[in-house]
Structures are given as structure tokens and as C-alpha cells.
């Protein structure tokens, strides 16, 4: 039986608890962006910046 038990100092446990508590308070004041902003709909024929699509140089050139 090779069970390894890692010693974690009490101060490290307290530090992690305080970080979790502070993060929860921060998130309650400033909710994550994904929860606040819904899907973006720019209408027909327009590409949303959220899609990550950028027009290719050929489609931007007028070949008249």
C-alpha cells in the first residue's frame, strides 16, 4: 500500500478559503460577462464580431 498523504499547512488552507470567498463576493458584484451579455444579432447580411469571422481579402476587392 503506497498511500501518499500530502501535508497542507493550515495557513495554506485558510489562504485558499479566503481567495474563494473574495472571488464569490467579486462575482456577486461584477457578474461574469457571459451571463450578462446575450447572443448578438446584427441582422441579415452582417457578420457578428462574436463569430470570429473576418472577411477574406478577395471578398473585399471589387473586380469590376
Secondary structure, 3 states (H helix, E strand, C coil): CCCCCCCCCHHHHHHHHHHHHHHHHHHHHCCCHHHHCCCCCCCCCCCCHHHCCCCCHHHHCCCC
